[in-house]
Amino acid sequence: MNLTTVSRRLSARVGPMTFAPPVTHVYNPLDYARRPHEMYLRKYGSGRRRALLVGMNPGPFGMAQTGVPFGDVASVRDFLGVQGPVDVPADLHPKRLVQGFACPRSEVSGTRLWGWVQQRFGTADAFFRDFFVTNYCPLVFMEESGRNRTPDKLPAGERDPLFAACDDALASIVDALGVEVVIGIGGFAERRVRAALPDFTGRIGGMLHPSPASPLANRNWMGQADAALRKAGLG
């Protein structure tokens, strides 16, 4: 199964799900940002890879705008060479507009992650020869204030069917890429990787999330990312 098929199946499965307050708006960039998302999959997700890096879910100024994990607009357009039309979600939050590649705001997590890739590997092609990056959950959850709500904060009745769909998709991605190592970016992602892949015979590791909300990430995140690769046997 190729990654485009996995993505479309996941989108169809999670798209109809509903979530109660304090969640008031849910975005599914696998749907409205499908064109650049699938360009990313086709360009970088074909064939076998040595390692998979797994983030949590889209950020409002990253994948929510571009359809690419950690999808800071400038990084996706200029470093990854991915771009395309992005539609407007049906239930648009007035404080969280989707402007696609015209979004003027950067996403720090994305600039850090892809900046590290560029510094360490030089080019996107060099990185993607051995690696691929995905998100565990494809949905963006927002409260009435516009505040982002992470998937781990959802009640069990909403979380369990969502995580079941995301677990299945992650297992399919691992199988399609034939990876030897899976690294969760952040504690939540690492926990979900371990839960979703109980029979995985390769190595599972973790990496500090590059979010500026984490004090540790604001102190030499790139050096800590390098250390995480070495610990996973990829350095």
N, CA, C and O of each residue as an XYZ file, in Angstrom:
940
protein
N       0.838     -1.187      0.000
C       0.000      0.000      0.000
C       0.884      1.252      0.000
O       1.769      1.372      0.846
N       0.661      2.185     -0.930
C       1.484      3.390     -0.955
C       0.947      4.428      0.033
O      -0.155      4.288      0.561
N       1.750      5.476      0.272
C       1.398      6.429      1.316
C       0.196      7.288      0.954
O      -0.524      7.742      1.843
N      -0.035      7.518     -0.329
C      -1.226      8.263     -0.727
C      -2.489      7.498     -0.362
O      -3.458      8.086      0.119
N      -2.482      6.204     -0.585
C      -3.631      5.374     -0.210
C      -3.832      5.380      1.298
O      -4.962      5.487      1.773
N      -2.744      5.265      2.053
C      -2.842      5.306      3.515
C      -3.446      6.631      3.965
O      -4.324      6.656      4.827
N      -2.976      7.732      3.381
C      -3.455      9.060      3.747
C      -4.942      9.214      3.454
O      -5.691      9.717      4.291
N      -5.370      8.789      2.283
C      -6.783      8.951      1.923
C      -7.683      8.082      2.791
O      -8.790      8.489      3.141
N      -7.223      6.909      3.133
C      -8.014      6.046      4.022
C      -8.118      6.649      5.420
O      -9.183      6.625      6.036
N      -7.011      7.186      5.913
C      -7.039      7.815      7.232
C      -7.962      9.031      7.218
O      -8.749      9.226      8.144
N      -7.867      9.846      6.172
C      -8.714     11.029      6.063
C     -10.199     10.654      6.060
O     -11.012     11.292      6.729
N     -10.535      9.617      5.302
C     -11.930      9.183      5.240
C     -12.416      8.640      6.583
O     -13.599      8.728      6.909
N     -11.510      8.092      7.337
C     -11.887      7.492      8.625
C     -12.044      8.546      9.722
O     -12.971      8.465     10.529
N     -11.147      9.534      9.757
C     -11.213     10.520     10.840
C     -12.060     11.736     10.482
O     -12.534     12.444     11.370
N     -12.253     11.983      9.192
C     -12.994     13.171      8.764
C     -14.383     13.303      9.367
O     -14.755     14.401      9.782
N     -15.177     12.216      9.436
C     -16.536     12.334      9.981
C     -16.603     12.378     11.513
O     -17.683     12.582     12.068
N     -15.471     12.192     12.206
C     -15.511     12.157     13.664
C     -15.900     13.522     14.226
O     -15.538     14.561     13.673
N     -16.641     13.504     15.331
C     -17.073     14.745     15.973
C     -16.459     14.846     17.367
O     -16.159     13.840     18.009
N     -16.280     16.086     17.815
C     -15.619     16.353     19.085
C     -16.389     17.438     19.834
O     -16.800     18.443     19.255
N     -16.572     17.214     21.119
C     -17.389     18.103     21.941
C     -16.551     19.246     22.512
O     -15.324     19.160     22.534
N     -17.207     20.320     22.976
C     -16.484     21.401     23.647
C     -15.622     20.859     24.788
O     -16.013     19.901     25.455
N     -14.450     21.462     25.018
C     -14.037     22.787     24.531
C     -13.546     22.851     23.087
O     -13.221     23.938     22.608
N     -13.481     21.716     22.374
C     -13.145     21.770     20.949
C     -14.342     22.333     20.190
O     -15.454     21.818     20.309
N     -14.119     23.378     19.417
C     -15.199     23.975     18.631
C     -14.969     23.870     17.130
O     -15.922     23.931     16.352
N     -13.714     23.713     16.716
C     -13.389     23.615     15.295
C     -12.316     22.542     15.102
O     -11.396     22.408     15.909
N     -12.457     21.780     14.012
C     -11.492     20.727     13.676
C     -11.117     20.880     12.204
O     -11.989     20.957     11.338
N      -9.824     20.921     11.930
C      -9.332     20.988     10.553
C      -8.700     19.656     10.174
O      -8.012     19.023     10.976
N      -8.949     19.244      8.933
C      -8.347     18.025      8.392
C      -7.542     18.377      7.142
O      -8.080     18.328      6.037
N      -6.267     18.728      7.293
C      -5.470     19.130      6.122
C      -5.224     18.008      5.120
O      -4.828     18.278      3.986
N      -5.449     16.755      5.512
C      -5.350     15.681      4.516
C      -6.412     15.849      3.439
O      -6.284     15.317      2.336
N      -7.465     16.599      3.772
C      -8.559     16.845      2.842
C      -8.349     18.173      2.103
O      -8.134     18.180      0.891
N      -8.412     19.294      2.829
C      -8.419     20.590      2.142
C      -7.033     20.987      1.610
O      -6.937     21.805      0.696
N      -5.962     20.416      2.173
C      -4.602     20.668      1.659
C      -4.050     19.425      0.970
O      -2.845     19.177      0.982
N      -4.940     18.659      0.377
C      -4.547     17.372     -0.211
C      -3.502     17.516     -1.297
O      -2.612     16.673     -1.406
N      -3.588     18.570     -2.111
C      -2.670     18.663     -3.258
C      -1.210     18.818     -2.824
O      -0.375     18.039     -3.284
N      -0.859     19.771     -1.973
C       0.541     19.794     -1.533
C       0.901     18.621     -0.630
O       2.041     18.156     -0.649
N      -0.063     18.133      0.166
C       0.213     16.974      1.014
C       0.615     15.763      0.174
O       1.600     15.088      0.473
N      -0.146     15.500     -0.866
C       0.154     14.329     -1.691
C       1.367     14.559     -2.586
O       2.027     13.602     -2.988
N       1.665     15.809     -2.900
C       2.911     16.095     -3.604
C       4.093     15.717     -2.714
O       5.067     15.130     -3.186
N       4.006     16.052     -1.439
C       5.043     15.669     -0.467
C       5.183     14.152     -0.399
O       6.300     13.635     -0.392
N       4.060     13.433     -0.349
C       4.114     11.976     -0.280
C       4.743     11.381     -1.530
O       5.573     10.477     -1.441
N       4.351     11.882     -2.686
C       4.890     11.346     -3.938
C       6.377     11.670     -4.096
O       7.155     10.838     -4.561
N       6.758     12.872     -3.709
C       8.130     13.315     -3.915
C       9.110     12.634     -2.973
O      10.241     12.333     -3.355
N       8.674     12.391     -1.738
C       9.614     11.924     -0.723
C       9.233     10.606     -0.047
O      10.009     10.085      0.754
N       8.063     10.062     -0.350
C       7.600      8.888      0.384
C       7.474      7.624     -0.432
O       6.726      6.722     -0.054
N       8.192      7.530     -1.551
C       8.155      6.314     -2.364
C       9.406      5.485     -2.107
O      10.511      6.020     -2.026
N       9.224      4.191     -1.982
C      10.361      3.310     -1.756
C      10.629      3.100     -0.282
O       9.884      3.578      0.573
N      11.695      2.385      0.005
C      12.023      2.019      1.375
C      12.869      3.106      2.039
O      13.631      3.813      1.381
N      12.714      3.219      3.354
C      13.467      4.183      4.142
C      14.042      3.476      5.364
O      13.526      2.448      5.802
N      15.102      4.034      5.900
C      15.716      3.435      7.082
C      14.984      3.829      8.363
O      14.852      3.023      9.284
N      14.507      5.083      8.416
C      13.926      5.576      9.671
C      12.724      6.473      9.403
O      12.643      7.144      8.374
N      11.798      6.470     10.348
C      10.593      7.294     10.296
C      10.558      8.184     11.525
O      10.683      7.700     12.650
N      10.387      9.492     11.312
C      10.204     10.441     12.398
C       8.722     10.784     12.478
O       8.096     11.111     11.469
N       8.164     10.708     13.689
C       6.714     10.862     13.865
C       6.418     12.022     14.806
O       6.807     11.992     15.974
N       5.727     13.050     14.297
C       5.275     14.152     15.118
C       3.913     13.876     15.722
O       3.371     12.784     15.559
N       3.352     14.858     16.421
C       2.085     14.670     17.120
C       0.897     14.934     16.194
O       0.229     13.995     15.763
N       0.634     16.188     15.890
C      -0.456     16.561     14.983
C      -0.136     17.929     14.403
O       0.796     18.584     14.868
N      -0.881     18.379     13.402
C      -0.532     19.621     12.719
C      -0.594     20.846     13.625
O      -1.437     20.939     14.518
N       0.312     21.777     13.375
C       0.260     23.082     14.017
C      -0.555     24.038     13.167
O      -0.647     23.851     11.954
N      -1.158     25.072     13.779
C      -2.038     25.980     13.036
C      -1.332     26.802     11.969
O      -1.974     27.266     11.027
N      -0.010     26.995     12.100
C       0.732     27.758     11.104
C       1.733     26.887     10.351
O       2.627     27.387      9.668
N       1.563     25.582     10.490
C       2.424     24.627      9.810
C       1.616     23.750      8.870
O       1.169     24.203      7.816
N       1.430     22.500      9.252
C       0.705     21.569      8.388
C      -0.720     22.030      8.118
O      -1.287     21.709      7.074
N      -1.306     22.778      9.049
C      -2.657     23.291      8.806
C      -2.700     24.216      7.597
O      -3.748     24.381      6.974
N      -1.560     24.819      7.267
C      -1.488     25.720      6.105
C      -0.990     25.015      4.846
O      -1.456     25.314      3.747
N      -0.054     24.090      4.994
C       0.650     23.537      3.829
C       0.372     22.057      3.556
O       0.668     21.565      2.467
N      -0.197     21.340      4.545
C      -0.431     19.916      4.363
C       0.796     19.051      4.568
O       0.750     17.846      4.321
N       1.894     19.645      5.017
C       3.157     18.925      5.211
C       3.511     18.934      6.690
O       3.411     19.983      7.327
N       3.922     17.802      7.263
C       4.300     17.787      8.675
C       5.369     18.826      9.009
O       6.327     19.006      8.258
N       5.196     19.506     10.138
C       6.096     20.583     10.543
C       6.204     21.603      9.402
O       7.285     22.101      9.087
N       5.052     21.894      8.799
C       5.022     22.550      7.498
C       5.093     24.051      7.475
O       4.251     24.696      6.849
N       6.073     24.628      8.137
C       6.352     26.050      7.991
C       6.413     26.409      6.503
O       7.085     25.739      5.719
N       5.701     27.476      6.128
C       5.522     27.791      4.705
C       6.853     27.929      3.964
O       7.059     27.291      2.931
N       7.749     28.757      4.487
C       9.018     28.981      3.773
C       9.831     27.700      3.676
O      10.451     27.433      2.646
N       9.833     26.907      4.739
C      10.605     25.655      4.723
C      10.060     24.687      3.687
O      10.819     24.061      2.948
N       8.743     24.568      3.637
C       8.114     23.638      2.689
C       8.336     24.097      1.253
O       8.687     23.303      0.380
N       8.127     25.377      1.026
C       8.241     25.909     -0.341
C       9.695     25.942     -0.823
O       9.993     25.492     -1.929
N      10.599     26.477      0.007
C      11.950     26.760     -0.459
C      12.928     25.609     -0.250
O      13.818     25.399     -1.074
N      12.774     24.865      0.837
C      13.701     23.756      1.102
C      13.177     22.433      0.558
O      13.920     21.686     -0.078
N      11.907     22.139      0.804
C      11.349     20.867      0.323
C      10.893     20.943     -1.126
O      10.759     19.913     -1.788
N      10.655     22.149     -1.625
C      10.193     22.284     -3.002
C       8.792     21.774     -3.212
O       8.469     21.247     -4.276
N       7.950     21.927     -2.196
C       6.555     21.492     -2.267
C       5.659     22.716     -2.190
O       5.866     23.590     -1.348
N       4.671     22.779     -3.061
C       3.732     23.892     -3.053
C       2.488     23.472     -3.826
O       2.560     22.577     -4.668
N       1.366     24.097     -3.556
C       0.154     23.783     -4.285
C      -1.029     24.511     -3.701
O      -0.940     25.078     -2.612
N      -2.143     24.500     -4.419
C      -3.348     25.171     -3.938
C      -3.883     24.504     -2.670
O      -3.863     23.281     -2.535
N      -4.354     25.331     -1.756
C      -4.937     24.855     -0.506
C      -6.344     25.437     -0.395
O      -6.532     26.650     -0.498
N      -7.311     24.584     -0.188
C      -8.688     25.032     -0.056
C      -8.943     25.550      1.359
O      -8.072     25.466      2.225
N     -10.131     26.081      1.585
C     -10.513     26.591      2.896
C     -11.367     25.546      3.604
O     -12.333     25.055      3.020
N     -11.040     25.195      4.840
C     -11.876     24.227      5.567
C     -13.325     24.711      5.665
O     -13.583     25.914      5.718
N     -14.254     23.777      5.687
C     -15.674     24.134      5.725
C     -16.029     24.901      6.995
O     -16.819     25.843      6.952
N     -15.453     24.504      8.109
C     -15.768     25.120      9.399
C     -14.579     25.966      9.849
O     -13.830     25.579     10.746
N     -14.420     27.123      9.214
C     -13.237     27.947      9.438
C     -13.357     28.736     10.741
O     -14.361     29.403     10.990
N     -12.320     28.648     11.560
C     -12.276     29.425     12.801
C     -11.863     30.856     12.450
O     -10.854     31.049     11.773
N     -12.620     31.861     12.896
C     -12.295     33.240     12.512
C     -10.938     33.717     13.007
O     -10.374     34.664     12.459
N     -10.410     33.066     14.039
C      -9.098     33.454     14.563
C      -7.975     32.564     14.040
O      -6.809     32.803     14.355
N      -8.299     31.549     13.255
C      -7.292     30.622     12.725
C      -7.559     30.408     11.238
O      -7.970     29.330     10.807
N      -7.315     31.463     10.475
C      -7.561     31.405      9.040
C      -6.585     30.446      8.363
O      -5.449     30.281      8.809
N      -7.033     29.830      7.302
C      -6.159     29.008      6.471
C      -5.878     29.784      5.194
O      -6.765     29.983      4.363
N      -4.629     30.220      5.048
C      -4.217     31.012      3.894
C      -3.263     30.245      2.984
O      -2.754     30.786      2.003
N      -3.029     28.988      3.321
C      -2.136     28.181      2.509
C      -0.740     28.774      2.452
O      -0.203     29.215      3.469
N      -0.157     28.784      1.269
C       1.218     29.257      1.119
C       1.317     30.784      1.147
O       2.409     31.340      1.036
N       0.175     31.460      1.295
C       0.181     32.909      1.489
C       0.205     33.269      2.968
O       0.222     34.450      3.313
N       0.208     32.272      3.846
C       0.234     32.534      5.290
C       1.513     33.290      5.638
O       2.606     32.823      5.317
N       1.398     34.457      6.294
C       2.593     35.254      6.577
C       3.347     34.820      7.829
O       4.464     35.278      8.071
N       2.746     33.943      8.621
C       3.382     33.552      9.876
C       4.241     32.305      9.688
O       3.917     31.430      8.885
N       5.318     32.236     10.425
C       6.162     31.043     10.393
C       5.782     30.130     11.551
O       5.142     30.560     12.511
N       6.179     28.884     11.451
C       5.976     27.925     12.532
C       7.353     27.551     13.068
O       8.165     26.960     12.356
N       7.609     27.899     14.324
C       8.947     27.705     14.881
C       9.348     26.234     14.875
O      10.489     25.906     14.551
N       8.422     25.346     15.230
C       8.746     23.918     15.225
C       9.220     23.481     13.844
O      10.165     22.702     13.716
N       8.551     23.992     12.812
C       8.930     23.629     11.451
C      10.246     24.230     11.019
O      11.051     23.563     10.369
N      10.478     25.502     11.377
C      11.754     26.110     10.997
C      12.911     25.416     11.705
O      13.997     25.277     11.143
N      12.675     24.982     12.942
C      13.733     24.264     13.662
C      13.983     22.887     13.055
O      15.131     22.511     12.820
N      12.918     22.137     12.800
C      13.112     20.776     12.303
C      13.751     20.776     10.917
O      14.750     20.092     10.696
N      13.180     21.539      9.981
C      13.728     21.520      8.624
C      15.046     22.279      8.545
O      15.876     21.990      7.683
N      15.248     23.256      9.444
C      16.552     23.912      9.510
C      17.635     22.953      9.966
O      18.761     22.988      9.472
N      17.281     22.091     10.922
C      18.224     21.053     11.377
C      18.522     20.077     10.249
O      19.675     19.700     10.038
N      17.480     19.664      9.520
C      17.685     18.753      8.389
C      18.646     19.379      7.382
O      19.563     18.717      6.895
N      18.433     20.646      7.077
C      19.299     21.311      6.101
C      20.727     21.409      6.610
O      21.670     21.182      5.852
N      20.899     21.743      7.883
C      22.239     21.871      8.435
C      22.956     20.533      8.488
O      24.147     20.451      8.191
N      22.238     19.490      8.864
C      22.877     18.174      9.054
C      23.068     17.409      7.750
O      24.087     16.748      7.552
N      22.068     17.504      6.851
C      22.077     16.660      5.649
C      22.358     17.443      4.367
O      22.690     16.850      3.340
N      22.229     18.752      4.419
C      22.534     19.575      3.261
C      21.346     19.824      2.358
O      20.971     20.970      2.114
N      20.752     18.742      1.860
C      19.614     18.876      0.949
C      18.467     17.985      1.418
O      18.666     17.031      2.170
N      17.270     18.318      0.958
C      16.109     17.485      1.285
C      16.279     16.088      0.702
O      15.957     15.101      1.363
N      16.779     15.992     -0.518
C      16.943     14.674     -1.139
C      17.891     13.790     -0.330
O      17.650     12.592     -0.185
N      18.968     14.377      0.198
C      19.913     13.594      0.993
C      19.246     13.063      2.257
O      19.468     11.915      2.642
N      18.441     13.882      2.895
C      17.731     13.459      4.107
C      16.725     12.354      3.800
O      16.673     11.341      4.497
N      15.931     12.555      2.758
C      14.847     11.618      2.463
C      15.314     10.316      1.818
O      14.504      9.412      1.609
N      16.582     10.205      1.505
C      17.080      8.903      1.062
C      16.960      7.866      2.179
O      16.757      6.682      1.912
N      17.087      8.314      3.429
C      17.051      7.389      4.559
C      15.889      7.643      5.514
O      15.537      6.761      6.297
N      15.281      8.840      5.463
C      14.287      9.235      6.456
C      12.963      9.627      5.802
O      12.901      9.954      4.617
N      11.914      9.581      6.611
C      10.637     10.181      6.229
C      10.025     10.774      7.484
O      10.289     10.307      8.592
N       9.201     11.810      7.312
C       8.560     12.496      8.437
C       7.052     12.465      8.250
O       6.543     12.794      7.179
N       6.347     12.068      9.293
C       4.886     12.065      9.266
C       4.371     12.562     10.603
O       5.145     12.731     11.546
N       3.069     12.797     10.692
C       2.420     13.091     11.966
C       1.555     11.905     12.363
O       0.971     11.232     11.514
N       1.481     11.661     13.665
C       0.643     10.566     14.153
C      -0.830     10.863     13.890
O      -1.530     10.032     13.312
N      -1.305     12.017     14.299
C      -2.702     12.412     14.123
C      -2.769     13.513     13.075
O      -1.972     14.448     13.130
N      -3.693     13.435     12.120
C      -3.729     14.440     11.054
C      -4.616     15.643     11.351
O      -4.644     16.587     10.562
N      -5.336     15.633     12.464
C      -6.337     16.669     12.729
C      -5.790     17.791     13.608
O      -4.925     17.580     14.459
N      -6.326     18.994     13.374
C      -6.044     20.165     14.205
C      -7.286     20.440     15.050
O      -8.391     20.534     14.516
N      -7.112     20.567     16.354
C      -8.226     20.820     17.262
C      -8.089     22.219     17.850
O      -7.023     22.587     18.344
N      -9.177     23.006     17.795
C      -9.133     24.375     18.304
C     -10.313     24.636     19.233
O     -11.416     24.125     19.038
N     -10.039     25.448     20.248
C     -11.084     25.884     21.158
C     -11.684     27.194     20.649
O     -11.185     27.779     19.688
N     -12.745     27.644     21.289
C     -13.434     28.852     20.832
C     -12.503     30.061     20.796
O     -12.638     30.925     19.930
N     -11.569     30.122     21.728
C     -10.618     31.235     21.791
C      -9.594     31.208     20.661
O      -8.887     32.191     20.439
N      -9.514     30.092     19.951
C      -8.472     29.886     18.946
C      -7.305     29.093     19.476
O      -6.384     28.750     18.734
N      -7.345     28.803     20.759
C      -6.260     28.026     21.372
C      -6.201     26.624     20.776
O      -7.226     25.980     20.558
N      -4.979     26.169     20.520
C      -4.776     24.820     20.013
C      -5.001     23.803     21.137
O      -4.555     24.021     22.263
N      -5.677     22.712     20.847
C      -5.893     21.649     21.829
C      -5.254     20.374     21.288
O      -5.582     19.935     20.186
N      -4.358     19.789     22.044
C      -3.620     18.619     21.562
C      -4.444     17.346     21.751
O      -5.301     17.294     22.634
N      -4.197     16.320     20.934
C      -5.016     15.106     20.966
C      -5.004     14.381     22.305
O      -5.985     13.723     22.654
N      -3.921     14.487     23.055
C      -3.856     13.799     24.338
C      -4.824     14.377     25.358
O      -5.097     13.742     26.376
N      -5.353     15.587     25.099
C      -6.290     16.220     26.026
C      -7.736     15.835     25.739
O      -8.628     16.232     26.487
N      -7.990     15.087     24.697
C      -9.356     14.680     24.364
C      -9.863     13.646     25.363
O      -9.070     12.864     25.886
N     -11.173     13.625     25.641
C     -11.720     12.586     26.519
C     -11.630     11.219     25.860
O     -11.566     11.113     24.635
N     -11.626     10.184     26.672
C     -11.396      8.820     26.171
C     -12.386      8.421     25.087
O     -12.017      7.736     24.133
N     -13.630      8.837     25.223
C     -14.645      8.452     24.238
C     -14.356      8.999     22.859
O     -14.743      8.388     21.863
N     -13.683     10.142     22.774
C     -13.288     10.719     21.495
C     -11.903     10.243     21.085
O     -11.623     10.016     19.908
N     -11.053     10.100     22.079
C      -9.647      9.757     21.820
C      -9.494      8.333     21.298
O      -8.713      8.098     20.376
N     -10.216      7.391     21.865
C      -9.986      5.982     21.538
C     -10.243      5.655     20.063
O      -9.388      5.026     19.438
N     -11.383      6.053     19.476
C     -11.566      5.754     18.042
C     -10.596      6.526     17.154
O     -10.168      6.022     16.115
N     -10.250      7.745     17.559
C      -9.269      8.518     16.792
C      -7.918      7.829     16.812
O      -7.280      7.671     15.772
N      -7.481      7.419     17.998
C      -6.175      6.771     18.112
C      -6.163      5.420     17.401
O      -5.129      5.022     16.865
N      -7.275      4.717     17.386
C      -7.335      3.442     16.665
C      -7.072      3.658     15.177
O      -6.334      2.896     14.552
N      -7.682      4.708     14.613
C      -7.461      5.014     13.194
C      -6.019      5.437     12.944
O      -5.407      5.025     11.958
N      -5.479      6.260     13.838
C      -4.106      6.742     13.676
C      -3.097      5.612     13.868
O      -2.077      5.571     13.179
N      -3.369      4.693     14.799
C      -2.500      3.522     14.991
C      -2.421      2.691     13.722
O      -1.339      2.289     13.295
N      -3.586      2.437     13.121
C      -3.626      1.626     11.903
C      -2.839      2.298     10.773
O      -2.104      1.640     10.037
N      -3.006      3.612     10.651
C      -2.298      4.332      9.584
C      -0.792      4.304      9.812
O      -0.022      4.102      8.872
N      -0.371      4.506     11.056
C       1.059      4.476     11.354
C       1.651      3.106     11.039
O       2.730      3.015     10.452
N       0.957      2.050     11.422
C       1.443      0.699     11.120
C       1.560      0.486      9.612
O       2.496     -0.165      9.148
N       0.618      1.031      8.849
C       0.660      0.894      7.392
C       1.829      1.670      6.796
O       2.466      1.203      5.852
N       2.118      2.869      7.349
C       3.259      3.659      6.871
C       4.566      2.922      7.142
O       5.434      2.848      6.273
N       4.703      2.377      8.348
C       5.908      1.625      8.712
C       6.092      0.443      7.768
O       7.202      0.164      7.317
N       5.001     -0.243      7.476
C       5.063     -1.398      6.579
C       5.425     -0.971      5.155
O       6.236     -1.621      4.496
N       4.819      0.125      4.685
C       5.066      0.581      3.314
C       6.512      1.017      3.119
O       7.098      0.781      2.063
N       7.085      1.651      4.136
C       8.458      2.163      4.017
C       9.508      1.142      4.440
O      10.689      1.308      4.135
N       9.093      0.094      5.137
C      10.030     -0.932      5.584
C      11.100     -0.409      6.527
O      12.242     -0.864      6.480
N      10.745      0.535      7.379
C      11.758      1.187      8.212
C      12.296      0.261      9.296
O      11.637     -0.683      9.732
N      13.527      0.571      9.716
C      14.187     -0.174     10.787
C      14.090      0.552     12.127
O      14.213     -0.066     13.184
N      13.869      1.865     12.078
C      13.840      2.696     13.279
C      12.657      3.648     13.183
O      12.407      4.233     12.129
N      11.925      3.804     14.296
C      10.842      4.785     14.371
C      11.113      5.667     15.577
O      11.302      5.171     16.688
N      11.130      6.966     15.360
C      11.424      7.929     16.428
C      10.239      8.857     16.619
O       9.818      9.532     15.680
N       9.697      8.893     17.830
C       8.636      9.821     18.154
C       9.223     11.177     18.503
O      10.122     11.273     19.339
N       8.717     12.224     17.866
C       9.178     13.589     18.151
C       8.295     14.140     19.265
O       7.173     14.584     19.018
N       8.807     14.107     20.486
C       8.027     14.488     21.655
C       7.520     13.267     22.391
O       7.387     12.189     21.810
N       7.234     13.441     23.682
C       6.816     12.310     24.513
C       5.523     11.670     24.068
O       5.405     10.445     24.080
N       4.540     12.480     23.670
C       3.263     11.920     23.220
C       3.473     11.021     22.012
O       2.980      9.893     21.980
N       4.206     11.518     21.016
C       4.416     10.732     19.796
C       5.167      9.444     20.091
O       4.843      8.395     19.534
N       6.162      9.512     20.957
C       6.899      8.287     21.284
C       5.979      7.263     21.968
O       6.047      6.071     21.668
N       5.132      7.723     22.875
C       4.199      6.803     23.548
C       3.232      6.186     22.552
O       2.933      4.995     22.636
N       2.741      6.980     21.613
C       1.797      6.443     20.632
C       2.496      5.476     19.670
O       1.907      4.475     19.264
N       3.732      5.766     19.308
C       4.485      4.833     18.452
C       4.608      3.479     19.145
O       4.384      2.438     18.527
N       4.958      3.494     20.401
C       5.123      2.232     21.133
C       3.803      1.494     21.258
O       3.772      0.266     21.169
N       2.710      2.222     21.463
C       1.397      1.582     21.585
C       0.901      1.044     20.248
O       0.261     -0.005     20.190
N       1.202      1.770     19.176
C       0.684      1.392     17.855
C       1.454      0.260     17.204
O       0.930     -0.428     16.328
N       2.707      0.058     17.630
C       3.579     -0.915     16.963
C       4.079     -1.978     17.937
O       5.288     -2.118     18.117
N       3.169     -2.735     18.575
C       3.618     -3.700     19.585
C       4.469     -4.830     19.028
O       5.248     -5.437     19.763
N       4.332     -5.119     17.744
C       5.078     -6.229     17.143
C       6.253     -5.760     16.286
O       6.865     -6.563     15.582
N       6.566     -4.486     16.340
C       7.659     -3.953     15.536
C       8.987     -4.537     16.011
O       9.292     -4.507     17.203
N       9.757     -5.057     15.098
C      11.002     -5.735     15.468
C      12.224     -4.828     15.377
O      13.327     -5.236     15.740
N      12.033     -3.591     14.890
C      13.138     -2.651     14.824
C      13.279     -1.874     16.121
O      12.808     -2.308     17.172
N      13.927     -0.730     16.039
C      14.159      0.102     17.213
C      13.159      1.248     17.270
O      12.812      1.837     16.246
N      12.704      1.554     18.469
C      11.827      2.696     18.706
C      12.548      3.644     19.659
O      13.070      3.223     20.691
N      12.571      4.910     19.308
C      13.245      5.898     20.143
C      12.449      7.178     20.231
O      11.334      7.267     19.718
N      13.028      8.168     20.884
C      12.378      9.450     21.068
C      13.312     10.602     20.780
O      14.535     10.463     20.815
N      12.715     11.737     20.495
C      13.451     12.969     20.213
C      12.675     14.118     20.838
O      11.445     14.125     20.790
N      13.360     15.076     21.413
C      12.704     16.236     21.984
C      11.933     17.000     20.906
O      12.446     17.220     19.809
N      10.700     17.403     21.224
C       9.915     18.177     20.265
C      10.515     19.573     20.135
O      10.926     20.151     21.142
N      10.578     20.132     18.925
C      11.213     21.444     18.743
C      10.337     22.635     19.122
O      10.739     23.776     18.894
N       9.171     22.410     19.684
C       8.273     23.512     20.021
C       8.923     24.501     20.987
O       9.569     24.087     21.949
N       8.759     25.788     20.744
C       9.304     26.786     21.677
C       8.589     26.782     23.022
O       9.061     27.401     23.975
N       7.451     26.088     23.107
C       6.750     25.963     24.388
C       7.538     25.100     25.373
O       7.283     25.135     26.577
N       8.496     24.323     24.857
C       9.336     23.486     25.704
C      10.619     24.228     26.052
O      11.406     24.529     25.155
N      10.857     24.534     27.332
C      12.096     25.240     27.692
C      13.353     24.509     27.225
O      14.326     25.144     26.818
N      13.336     23.182     27.283
C      14.511     22.422     26.851
C      14.785     22.607     25.370
O      15.938     22.627     24.940
N      13.703     22.743     24.579
C      13.880     22.890     23.132
C      14.499     24.230     22.756
O      15.017     24.397     21.652
N      14.443     25.176     23.675
C      15.008     26.488     23.400
C      16.502     26.568     23.705
O      17.121     27.626     23.587
N      17.067     25.423     24.100
C      18.500     25.368     24.389
C      19.152     24.309     23.505
O      19.195     23.130     23.856
N      19.655     24.746     22.360
C      20.391     23.866     21.441
C      19.562     22.649     21.035
O      19.992     21.510     21.215
N      18.369     22.899     20.484
C      17.531     21.777     20.052
C      18.246     20.934     18.989
O      18.139     19.708     19.002
N      18.962     21.571     18.084
C      19.636     20.819     17.022
C      20.641     19.827     17.592
O      20.723     18.689     17.129
N      21.400     20.248     18.587
C      22.353     19.343     19.213
C      21.655     18.176     19.891
O      22.147     17.048     19.867
N      20.512     18.452     20.493
C      19.765     17.377     21.139
C      19.151     16.430     20.108
O      19.044     15.230     20.359
N      18.748     16.956     18.955
C      18.247     16.102     17.880
C      19.348     15.194     17.345
O      19.118     14.014     17.083
N      20.547     15.755     17.186
C      21.694     14.926     16.759
C      21.947     13.787     17.754
O      22.210     12.650     17.363
N      21.862     14.117     19.039
C      22.094     13.100     20.077
C      21.029     12.010     20.017
O      21.330     10.835     20.230
N      19.802     12.389     19.733
C      18.716     11.406     19.637
C      18.963     10.438     18.488
O      18.706      9.242     18.621
N      19.459     10.942     17.357
C      19.781     10.046     16.237
C      20.900      9.087     16.609
O      20.844      7.898     16.293
N      21.911      9.610     17.279
C      23.012      8.724     17.681
C      22.514      7.622     18.635
O      22.904      6.461     18.509
N      21.668      7.996     19.567
C      21.137      7.029     20.515
C      20.304      5.954     19.817
O      20.258      4.806     20.261
N      19.654      6.332     18.732
C      18.843      5.374     17.972
C      19.674      4.596     16.959
O      19.132      3.801     16.190
N      20.981      4.819     16.954
C      21.854      4.113     16.011
C      21.882      4.710     14.626
O      22.248      4.037     13.662
N      21.490      5.991     14.515
C      21.406      6.626     13.203
C      22.437      7.738     13.035
O      22.479      8.393     11.993
N      23.259      7.952     14.043
C      24.221      9.048     14.000
C      25.499      8.697     13.238
O      26.398      9.530     13.122
